[in-house]
């Protein structure tokens, strides 16, 4: 916590604004919009997953449609397609950013169209805070007239060509889950440059209640709005967001400085024009065996690390769905490890982690 969160939360109690609306919600949305820029309008929601669900619905995804989704990601990027009765089509990553491969994306689109199923949307993810290849992906989506849902759940504070992530897709989404770079304990947001879409988002997120003196509903709605209390936490967190990004990037720089000389440890560099918030510092090792050796050595000292995301096309629930893979994400999953990356890690913490890794070469 940054310090101001308690002030805003107490303000919610003092004024009796505890519902999923109120001054904190309004001001939290304004602070996000001001930070991301590019004329975005923001709807604060209960989770990033809820934001993806509503985003897909807003771009017209419905039962029987197909949605292209980056395979190398967390399941929350893919699950909302299932909520709507759509079929996820998984596309593998490229090696420069570990995100959606432009070549495989176009191959997938052409193949689905040849089978009579033009995808209704593309869920593109800025994985671990690293922006995807925005120019290439956006051009492909525009050429085929397919909207992009920009999954920036891990990328608040990241940028491409000095423009903040969350502002590039037809609709952007953020997450404020407890493990993100800033948190409201649980929460998310939908970002759009269309004010009417923001209004429709809020309408759907508040049970789609019609404008009437009684409770009347002409559409299916959801209980997806963020509470005024949690938004108070968010307001305080926005005040320290740049500090959090600086702390995460400092972690990355520390690891690279002290481990970058090892031939067994590879770091993901920022391509030119890319700015990564380094939400998590991730490394590649030579093999699954080596990765597990490091992970277990850290665990022995009660230090948690994790493998990179297991690709969606390898998940038991999704193995039957179409996928366009060249083995990139499978290789990253086998060899990759997420190192401790919390914003409050001390230099002593980082030194201990580095020493353990060096000791287990």
C-alpha positions in Angstrom: 0.0 0.0 0.0 1.1 3.5 -0.7 -0.3 5.4 2.2 -3.3 7.3 0.8 -5.5 4.2 0.4 -6.8 4.4 3.9 -7.8 8.0 3.5 -10.0 7.2 0.5 -11.5 4.1 2.0 -12.3 6.0 5.2 -13.9 8.7 3.1 -16.2 6.1 1.6 -17.2 5.0 5.1 -17.6 8.5 6.4 -19.9 9.5 3.5 -21.7 6.1 3.5 -20.7 5.4 -0.1 -20.1 1.7 0.0 -22.1 0.6 -3.0 -20.7 -0.1 -6.5 -20.8 3.6 -7.4 -19.7 6.8 -5.8 -16.9 9.4 -5.8 -14.0 6.9 -5.5 -15.3 5.0 -8.5 -15.6 8.2 -10.5 -12.2 9.5 -9.5 -10.4 6.2 -9.9 -11.7 6.0 -13.5 -10.5 9.5 -14.1 -7.1 8.8 -12.8 -6.7 5.8 -15.0 -7.9 7.7 -18.0 -5.5 10.5 -17.3 -2.6 8.1 -16.9 -3.3 6.0 -20.0 -4.3 9.1 -22.1 -5.2 8.8 -25.8 -8.7 9.9 -25.0 -9.8 6.6 -23.3 -12.9 6.3 -21.2 -12.7 3.9 -18.3 -15.2 1.6 -16.6 -14.0 0.2 -13.2 -15.2 -3.4 -12.9 -15.0 -6.3 -10.5 -12.1 -8.1 -12.4 -10.0 -8.1 -15.5 -11.9 -11.3 -16.5 -15.2 -9.4 -16.3 -13.7 -6.7 -18.5 -12.7 -9.3 -21.2 -16.2 -10.9 -21.0 -17.9 -7.5 -21.6 -15.3 -6.5 -24.2 -16.0 -9.6 -26.3 -19.8 -9.0 -26.0 -19.4 -5.4 -27.0 -17.5 -6.3 -30.2 -20.3 -8.7 -31.1 -19.0 -12.1 -30.0 -21.9 -14.6 -29.4 -22.7 -18.3 -29.4 -21.0 -20.2 -32.3 -18.4 -17.5 -33.1 -14.7 -18.0 -33.0 -12.2 -15.9 -31.1 -8.5 -15.9 -31.6 -6.6 -15.9 -28.4 -2.9 -15.8 -27.6 -2.1 -19.3 -26.3 0.8 -18.3 -24.0 -1.2 -16.5 -21.3 -3.3 -17.1 -18.2 -6.6 -18.8 -18.6 -8.6 -15.6 -17.9 -7.7 -14.5 -21.4 -9.5 -17.5 -22.9 -12.3 -18.3 -20.5 -14.7 -15.4 -21.4 -15.0 -16.7 -24.9 -16.5 -19.8 -23.4 -18.9 -17.8 -21.3 -20.4 -16.5 -24.5 -20.6 -19.9 -26.2 -17.8 -19.0 -28.6 -14.9 -21.2 -29.7 -11.3 -20.1 -28.7 -8.7 -20.5 -31.4 -5.2 -20.5 -30.0 -2.3 -18.9 -31.7 1.4 -19.3 -30.6 4.0 -16.7 -29.7 7.0 -15.2 -31.4 10.4 -15.2 -29.7 11.1 -11.4 -29.5 8.4 -10.5 -27.0 6.9 -14.0 -26.2 3.5 -12.6 -27.4 1.2 -13.3 -30.3 3.0 -14.2 -33.5 2.0 -12.0 -36.4 2.8 -14.7 -38.9 0.8 -17.4 -37.2 -2.0 -14.9 -36.5 -2.4 -14.3 -40.2 -2.1 -18.0 -41.0 -4.9 -18.7 -38.5 -7.2 -16.0 -39.8 -6.8 -17.2 -43.4 -7.4 -20.8 -42.4 -10.5 -20.1 -40.4 -11.9 -18.0 -43.2 -11.2 -20.8 -45.7 -13.3 -23.0 -43.4 -16.1 -20.5 -43.5 -15.5 -19.0 -40.0 -14.0 -15.5 -39.9 -12.9 -14.8 -36.3 -15.0 -12.3 -34.5 -12.3 -10.9 -32.3 -8.6 -11.2 -31.3 -7.5 -11.3 -27.7 -3.9 -10.1 -27.8 -1.9 -10.1 -24.5 1.0 -8.0 -23.2 2.6 -10.9 -21.4 4.5 -10.2 -18.2 4.2 -6.5 -19.1 6.0 -6.7 -22.4 4.0 -5.1 -25.2 3.1 -7.3 -28.1 4.1 -6.4 -31.6 1.5 -3.7 -31.8 2.2 -2.3 -35.3 2.1 -5.8 -37.0 -0.8 -7.1 -35.0 -2.9 -4.0 -35.5 -2.2 -3.9 -39.2 -3.3 -7.6 -39.6 -6.5 -7.0 -37.6 -7.3 -3.9 -39.6 -6.7 -5.7 -43.0 -9.2 -8.4 -42.1 -11.6 -6.2 -40.1 -11.3 -8.0 -36.8 -11.4 -6.1 -33.6 -8.7 -6.4 -31.0 -9.4 -6.9 -27.3 -6.1 -5.7 -25.8 -5.4 -7.7 -22.7 -3.2 -5.3 -20.6 -3.9 -7.1 -17.3 -0.2 -7.4 -16.7 0.9 -4.2 -18.5 -0.3 -1.1 -16.7 2.6 1.3 -16.9 4.1 -0.4 -20.1 4.3 1.5 -23.3 5.0 1.3 -27.0 6.4 4.4 -28.8 5.6 6.4 -25.7 2.0 5.5 -25.8 0.6 3.5 -22.8 -0.6 0.0 -23.1 -4.4 -0.2 -22.9 -4.9 2.4 -25.6 -4.1 0.4 -28.7 -6.9 -2.1 -29.1 -10.5 -1.5 -30.0 -11.1 -2.2 -26.3 -8.5 -2.5 -23.6 -8.7 -4.2 -20.3 -6.7 -3.9 -17.0 -6.6 -6.1 -13.9 -6.1 -5.0 -10.3 -5.9 -8.4 -8.8 -3.8 -8.9 -5.7 -0.7 -10.0 -7.6 -0.7 -7.1 -10.2 1.6 -4.1 -10.2 -1.1 -2.1 -8.4 -4.1 -3.7 -6.7 -7.6 -3.0 -5.4 -7.5 -6.6 -3.9 -9.8 -7.7 -6.7 -10.8 -5.6 -9.6 -10.3 -4.6 -13.2 -11.2 -2.0 -15.8 -12.4 -1.7 -19.4 -10.9 1.0 -21.6 -12.5 2.4 -24.8 -12.2 5.6 -26.8 -15.9 5.4 -27.5 -17.9 7.1 -24.7 -21.1 5.3 -25.6 -19.3 1.9 -25.2 -18.2 3.0 -21.8 -21.8 3.8 -20.9 -23.0 0.5 -22.3 -20.3 -1.3 -20.2 -21.6 0.3 -17.0 -25.1 -0.5 -18.0 -24.3 -4.2 -18.6 -22.1 -4.3 -15.4 -25.0 -3.1 -13.2 -27.5 -5.8 -14.2 -28.6 -4.0 -17.3 -31.3 -2.1 -15.4 -33.4 0.0 -17.8 -34.1 3.6 -17.1 -37.4 3.2 -15.3 -38.8 4.0 -11.8 -39.2 0.2 -11.2 -36.8 -2.7 -11.8 -37.0 -3.4 -15.5 -34.6 -5.4 -17.7 -34.6 -5.8 -21.5 -31.1 -7.3 -21.7 -29.1 -9.8 -19.7 -26.8 -8.0 -17.3 -24.0 -8.8 -14.9 -22.9 -7.8 -11.4 -19.5 -6.6 -12.5 -19.2 -3.0 -11.2 -16.4 -2.1 -8.7 -17.4 -1.0 -5.3 -16.6 2.5 -4.0 -14.5 1.0 -1.2 -12.2 -0.9 -3.5 -12.0 2.1 -5.8 -10.7 4.0 -2.9 -7.8 1.6 -2.6 -7.3 2.0 -6.4 -7.1 5.8 -6.1 -4.3 5.5 -3.5 -2.5 2.9 -5.7 -2.6 5.1 -8.7 -0.6 7.7 -6.8 2.3 5.3 -6.5 2.0 3.5 -9.8 5.2 5.0 -11.3 7.1 4.0 -8.1 5.8 0.5 -8.5 7.0 0.3 -12.1 10.4 1.7 -11.1 10.7 -0.9 -8.3 9.9 -3.8 -10.7 12.3 -2.5 -13.3 15.0 -2.2 -10.6 14.4 -5.8 -9.7 14.9 -6.8 -13.3 18.1 -4.7 -13.6 19.5 -6.2 -10.4 18.9 -9.8 -11.6 20.4 -9.1 -15.0 23.4 -7.3 -13.5 24.3 -10.2 -11.2 23.1 -13.2 -13.4 23.4 -11.9 -16.9 26.9 -13.2 -17.3 25.7 -16.8 -16.9 25.4 -18.7 -20.1 22.6 -20.7 -18.5 20.4 -17.7 -17.8 18.6 -15.7 -20.6 16.7 -12.5 -20.0 14.0 -11.0 -22.3 15.2 -7.6 -23.6 13.0 -4.7 -24.7 12.9 -4.3 -28.5 13.4 -0.7 -29.7 10.4 1.5 -28.8 9.1 -0.9 -26.2 8.9 -0.1 -22.5 8.1 -3.0 -20.2 6.9 -2.5 -16.6 8.7 -5.7 -15.7 5.7 -6.9 -13.7 7.6 -10.1 -13.3 11.2 -10.8 -14.0 11.4 -14.0 -16.1 14.4 -16.0 -17.2 15.0 -18.8 -19.6 17.2 -21.8 -18.6 18.7 -24.5 -20.8 16.2 -27.2 -20.0 13.2 -28.3 -17.9 15.7 -30.2 -15.6 17.8 -27.1 -15.0 14.7 -24.9 -14.4 13.3 -27.4 -11.8 16.7 -27.5 -10.1 16.6 -23.8 -9.6 13.0 -23.7 -8.6 13.3 -26.4 -6.0 16.5 -24.9 -4.6 14.7 -21.6 -4.1 11.7 -23.4 -2.6 13.9 -25.2 -0.1 14.7 -21.7 1.3 10.9 -20.8 1.3 11.4 -18.6 -1.8 8.6 -18.9 -4.3 9.3 -18.9 -8.0 7.1 -20.3 -10.8 7.3 -21.8 -14.3 6.1 -19.5 -17.1 2.4 -19.9 -18.1 1.5 -23.2 -19.4 0.1 -22.5 -22.9 -3.7 -22.7 -23.3 -3.5 -25.3 -26.1 -1.9 -27.7 -23.6 -4.5 -27.2 -20.9 -6.8 -30.2 -20.4 -9.9 -28.0 -20.9 -8.7 -26.6 -24.2 -6.8 -29.4 -25.9 -9.7 -30.1 -28.3 -9.9 -26.6 -29.7 -8.1 -25.3 -32.8 -4.5 -24.1 -32.3 -1.8 -22.8 -34.5 1.5 -23.6 -32.8 5.1 -23.8 -33.9 6.4 -25.0 -30.5 7.6 -21.6 -29.2 5.3 -21.3 -26.2 5.9 -25.0 -25.3 9.6 -24.4 -25.3 9.2 -21.2 -23.1 7.0 -23.1 -20.7 9.6 -26.0 -20.4 12.6 -23.7 -19.8 11.2 -20.5 -18.2 11.0 -19.4 -14.6 9.4 -16.3 -13.0 11.7 -15.0 -10.2 10.5 -13.2 -7.1 9.5 -9.7 -8.3 7.5 -7.9 -5.6 7.7 -4.2 -5.5 8.8 -4.4 -1.8 11.8 -6.7 -2.3 14.9 -5.3 -0.5 18.4 -5.5 -1.8 19.1 -8.1 0.8 16.2 -10.2 -0.5 17.5 -9.9 -4.1 21.1 -10.7 -3.0 19.9 -13.8 -1.2 18.0 -15.0 -4.3 21.0 -14.3 -6.6 23.3 -16.1 -4.2 21.1 -19.2 -4.2 21.0 -19.2 -8.0 24.7 -18.8 -8.3 25.2 -21.6 -5.7 23.1 -24.0 -7.7 24.8 -23.6 -11.1 
